Every structure is written in structure tokens, then in C-alpha cells.
Amino acid sequence: MAPTAAMEIYFDGLLTEPRLDHPEGIAVHPNDGSVWCGGERGQIFRIAEGKIEQVASTDGFCLGIAFSHTGDLYICDLAHAAVLRMDGQTGELARFADGAGELRFVSPNFVLVDAAGRVYVSDNGVPNQPGPGVFRFDPDGSGELWHPGPFNFANGMALSPDGRTLFVVESWARRVVAVPIAGDGTSGTASAVVELPEMIPDGLAFDVHGRLYVACYEPSQILTVDPATGDWAVLARDPDAHMLCHPTNIAFREDRLLAANLGRWHVTSIDVGVAGVPVPPPAS
């Protein structure tokens, strides 16, 4: 486990104006490296050079957020049960999707954009009522239910570095599953990568070496996972839920892993020391 000294506050928004309001989503801008977060009242924040600004608002409740390679920002919104898109050039915010066909989102939780600009959205549905699923959309907003699950609260997602597998958190099943992506883009059968009893996993991220990181809402900790074996280890833990306080989504900014803390008003930074993160030993 990383010592407490390996963690620090990247940005403290407790008393700033605007205040960083219980962020769940976090993303790093692909061009300028600024850090973006969503707030519980629909705020969209930009953090750069130690300062915060509110650049837009959905007037809802922001969950997962993600940038495309062109700088468009996609936002999952709980209150609107929709995914919104903010144009990276104009800043215009518009509804992108609220489902596919006749199937509407129940609660779009997390969004990611692949190298081709396709947008994946997890719908967490109702806790402990497994159901669909993961949606996929083209940049024009046309889409489909890509994988029906059933998933027990589909949450954070991450693409493998080779783009051939989508990893999905099932928070209330307390596990992470892998969904193969076929050559034609269709989904394969989901299989469990790691079981995490007595934890509530939430967010996922890969580093440049293919190591998978899992943020746990409860207890407040971040794990490293070997996606090939399912072996896991604790990278950082905060039993006081202060430096890490119910971390949700995570994202890399160079060699720092940034964690949004839904339980507080700050972003935590963890120096994983890319070359220094050990391959996890078998879980006990």
C-alpha cells in the first residue's frame, strides 16, 4: 500500500469561489492538461494553474464526464437521465442522447470516448436489480444498446490500451468485468476480472503499462489490478476518509493519478511513479 505521503491534495475547493461541489466525474483535457470536474448541482468546473472556474452548468447532477480527442466534453447527468455534450470550440452545451431507439436511460452513469469518436455509456439502472447495460453511440448521436448485461449497477468503464476490451464496474455485484470488442465492433460475453467482496468499486483507469486502477467508494481506497490474473493490491487507502473520501472517478494526468472525492470538496493526487507501481501480489 502506498504511504499517506504518496497522496496529496491536487486542488482544494472547500472555500474557493466557485466551490468544488462534491465532484464525481473527472477528466483531463487532451490539449492543455486542465482538469475538469462535475458538481452535484450540474456545475462543470475547469481547474488549471491552481484556480477554478465554472464554465457551464447542466442544471442537473453531473456524474461521469469524458473528453473526445477533439476536445468535446460528454457529461452524464442524473437529473436529466441523459448525456450532454459541450462543444469544445464554442462551449455550447446540448443534449447528446437520452437512450437508443425506444430504450431510454434510467441513470447514465459513466461515459468514455474511443479513438474513433464512438461514445460508450453505462446505465446503472436500479441498485440490486441487474439489467441493461452499456450503450454505444456514433458522434452524430445515433446509437444502440451495445451490451444488455445484465449488470448490477454498471458504473465506471475503461478501454484496454489495445482497444479490444471494455472493462466495466458492477458496483453492487462488487466486481469488475471485461467485455471483448469484436473486429466488427460488436460486444462479446462479459466475464469477471476481479471479485471485490466487502467493497464498492466505482471508477477505473489504465496506466501506460496496462495496469488497471480501481477506485472504491467504500472503503475509501484505490486498488491496482492485474487484468490478466485478477490479482489485486491496495495502492492507497484512507481509513479516516479525509484525504481520500469516497473516491469515484479517476484519471491520469501524466504520472499522477487524480481522484474525485464525492464525499468532500477536493481532488486527490497520487504519485504512482509509473515505473514504480509494483505488479500486484495475489490477493489474500
C-alpha positions in Angstrom: 0.0 0.0 0.0 1.3 3.5 -0.8 2.1 5.5 2.3 0.0 8.5 3.1 2.8 10.7 1.9 2.2 9.4 -1.6 -1.1 11.2 -1.6 -1.7 14.9 -1.6 -4.4 17.4 -2.4 -4.2 18.4 -6.0 -6.9 21.1 -5.7 -8.8 22.1 -2.5 -12.1 23.6 -3.5 -13.6 23.8 0.0 -13.6 27.5 0.3 -13.0 28.6 -3.3 -15.4 30.7 -5.3 -16.8 28.8 -7.1 -16.7 25.9 -4.6 -15.8 22.4 -6.0 -19.1 20.8 -5.1 -18.8 17.1 -4.3 -17.2 16.1 -7.6 -17.9 12.6 -9.0 -16.7 12.9 -12.6 -13.1 13.9 -13.5 -11.3 14.2 -16.9 -8.1 15.7 -18.2 -8.3 18.0 -21.3 -6.5 16.3 -24.2 -4.9 19.6 -25.3 -4.0 21.8 -22.4 -3.9 19.3 -19.5 -6.5 21.2 -17.4 -8.6 19.1 -15.0 -12.4 19.2 -15.3 -14.9 18.0 -12.8 -18.7 17.9 -12.5 -20.7 19.1 -9.5 -23.8 18.0 -7.7 -25.8 20.9 -9.0 -24.8 20.4 -12.6 -21.7 22.6 -12.5 -18.9 21.9 -14.9 -15.6 23.1 -13.5 -12.2 23.7 -15.0 -9.1 23.6 -12.8 -5.8 25.0 -14.1 -2.8 26.6 -12.6 -4.3 26.4 -9.1 -7.5 28.2 -10.0 -11.1 27.0 -10.6 -13.8 28.4 -12.8 -17.3 27.2 -13.7 -17.6 27.1 -17.4 -21.1 25.8 -17.8 -24.0 24.0 -16.0 -26.4 21.3 -16.9 -28.7 22.5 -14.0 -28.9 18.8 -13.0 -26.4 16.5 -11.3 -23.2 15.6 -13.1 -21.9 12.0 -12.9 -19.2 10.7 -15.2 -17.5 13.0 -17.8 -15.1 12.4 -20.6 -13.4 14.3 -23.4 -13.2 13.2 -27.0 -9.8 13.6 -28.8 -11.2 16.8 -30.4 -11.9 18.4 -27.0 -15.7 17.9 -26.9 -16.9 17.1 -23.3 -19.5 14.5 -22.7 -21.4 14.6 -19.4 -23.7 12.0 -17.8 -26.5 13.8 -15.9 -28.5 12.0 -13.3 -31.3 14.6 -13.1 -31.9 14.7 -16.8 -31.3 11.0 -17.4 -29.3 12.0 -20.4 -25.8 12.5 -21.8 -25.0 16.1 -22.8 -22.2 17.3 -25.0 -20.3 20.6 -24.7 -18.7 21.7 -27.9 -15.0 22.1 -27.4 -14.8 25.1 -29.8 -17.9 27.1 -28.9 -18.7 25.9 -25.4 -22.3 25.3 -26.4 -24.0 22.6 -24.2 -26.6 20.4 -25.8 -28.4 17.1 -25.2 -26.5 14.3 -26.9 -28.6 11.2 -26.1 -31.2 10.0 -23.7 -31.2 6.4 -24.8 -31.3 4.5 -28.1 -34.4 3.6 -30.0 -37.3 3.0 -27.6 -34.9 2.2 -24.7 -34.4 5.2 -22.5 -31.7 5.7 -20.0 -32.6 5.0 -16.4 -29.4 6.6 -15.0 -26.5 7.2 -17.3 -23.5 6.9 -15.0 -20.2 6.9 -16.9 -19.1 7.9 -20.4 -16.0 7.3 -22.4 -14.9 8.0 -26.0 -12.8 5.7 -28.0 -10.1 6.7 -30.6 -12.7 6.7 -33.4 -15.0 9.0 -31.5 -17.6 6.4 -30.5 -19.2 7.1 -27.2 -19.8 4.4 -24.6 -22.3 5.0 -21.8 -23.0 2.8 -18.8 -26.5 2.9 -17.4 -26.5 1.8 -13.7 -30.3 1.2 -13.7 -31.6 0.4 -10.2 -29.3 -0.9 -7.5 -29.6 -4.7 -7.0 -31.9 -5.0 -10.0 -29.5 -6.3 -12.7 -30.3 -5.1 -16.1 -29.0 -3.2 -19.2 -26.5 -2.2 -19.8 -23.8 -0.4 -21.9 -24.9 1.8 -24.9 -22.7 2.9 -27.7 -23.2 6.0 -30.0 -21.7 7.4 -33.0 -20.6 11.1 -32.9 -23.9 12.1 -34.5 -25.9 10.7 -31.6 -27.2 7.6 -33.3 -26.7 4.5 -31.2 -27.8 1.2 -29.7 -27.8 -0.9 -26.6 -24.3 -2.3 -27.2 -24.3 -4.9 -24.4 -27.5 -5.8 -22.5 -25.7 -7.2 -19.4 -27.4 -7.8 -17.1 -25.1 -5.7 -15.0 -25.8 -5.0 -11.3 -25.2 -1.2 -11.3 -22.9 -0.7 -14.3 -20.6 2.1 -13.3 -17.1 3.2 -14.3 -15.5 1.9 -17.5 -12.1 1.8 -19.2 -10.9 0.6 -22.5 -7.8 -1.6 -22.6 -4.8 0.0 -24.1 -5.2 -2.0 -27.3 -8.9 -1.0 -27.5 -10.0 -4.6 -27.7 -11.7 -4.9 -24.3 -14.1 -2.7 -22.4 -13.8 -3.1 -18.6 -16.9 -2.3 -16.6 -17.5 -1.9 -12.9 -20.6 -3.6 -11.4 -20.7 -1.8 -8.1 -23.4 -3.8 -6.4 -22.0 -7.1 -7.7 -18.7 -5.9 -6.2 -16.6 -6.8 -9.2 -15.1 -5.7 -12.5 -16.0 -7.4 -15.7 -14.4 -7.5 -19.1 -16.3 -7.3 -22.4 -14.4 -8.3 -25.6 -14.9 -6.0 -28.6 -15.0 -8.0 -31.8 -13.4 -6.9 -35.0 -16.8 -5.6 -36.3 -17.3 -3.6 -33.1 -19.9 -5.9 -31.5 -19.7 -6.9 -27.9 -18.7 -10.4 -26.7 -19.6 -12.2 -23.5 -18.8 -10.4 -20.2 -16.6 -12.2 -17.8 -15.4 -11.4 -14.3 -11.9 -10.0 -14.0 -11.8 -9.5 -10.2 -14.2 -10.0 -7.4 -14.1 -7.4 -4.6 -16.1 -8.6 -1.6 -16.9 -6.0 1.1 -16.0 -3.2 -1.3 -18.0 -0.9 -3.6 -15.9 -0.3 -6.7 -16.7 2.8 -8.7 -14.1 4.2 -11.2 -11.5 2.7 -13.5 -8.3 3.8 -15.3 -5.4 2.2 -17.1 -1.8 3.4 -17.0 0.6 3.3 -19.9 1.8 -0.1 -18.8 -1.6 -1.7 -18.9 -2.2 -1.8 -15.2 -5.8 -1.3 -14.1 -6.7 1.0 -11.2 -10.0 0.7 -9.4 -11.4 3.5 -7.1 -13.5 2.2 -4.3 -16.3 4.4 -3.0 -16.2 2.2 0.1 -13.9 1.8 1.8 -12.0 4.9 0.6 -9.2 3.3 -1.3 -7.7 2.7 -4.7 -6.5 -0.7 -5.9 -4.2 -1.9 -8.6 -5.4 -4.9 -10.5 -3.6 -7.2 -13.0 -6.3 -7.6 -15.6 -4.8 -10.9 -16.8 -5.0 -12.7 -13.5 -7.4 -10.7 -11.3 -4.7 -10.3 -8.6 -5.1 -7.0 -6.8 -3.4 -4.9 -4.2 -4.1 -1.7 -2.3 -2.3 1.3 -3.8 -3.7 3.9 -1.4 -6.1 3.8 1.5 -7.5 6.4 3.9 -9.2 4.8 6.9 -10.2 8.3 8.0 -11.9 9.1 4.7 -10.3 12.5 4.6 -7.5 12.7 2.0 -9.5 10.0 0.1 -13.2 10.4 0.8 -15.4 8.1 -1.2 -13.4 8.4 -4.4 -15.4 7.8 -7.5 -13.9 8.5 -11.0 -10.2 8.6 -11.6 -8.0 9.9 -14.4 -4.3 10.1 -15.2 -2.5 13.5 -15.7 1.0 12.5 -16.8 2.3 10.2 -13.9 -0.2 11.4 -11.4 -3.5 9.6 -10.7 -6.2 12.1 -9.9 -9.3 11.0 -7.9 -12.6 12.9 -7.5 -13.9 12.7 -3.9 -17.7 12.6 -3.9 -17.6 12.9 -0.1 -15.6 16.1 0.0 -14.6 19.2 -2.0 -11.2 18.4 -3.4 -9.3 16.3 -5.9 -6.6 13.9 -4.6 -3.3 13.3 -6.4 -1.4 10.0 -6.1 2.1 9.7 -7.4 2.0 6.2 -8.8 5.5 6.7 -10.3 4.6 4.9 -13.5 7.7 2.8 -13.4 7.4 2.3 -9.7 4.0 0.8 -9.4 4.5 -2.9 -8.5 2.7 -5.7 -10.2 0.0 -6.6 -7.6 0.7 -9.7 -5.5 -2.1 -12.3 -5.1 -4.9 -11.0 -3.0 -5.2 -12.6 0.4 
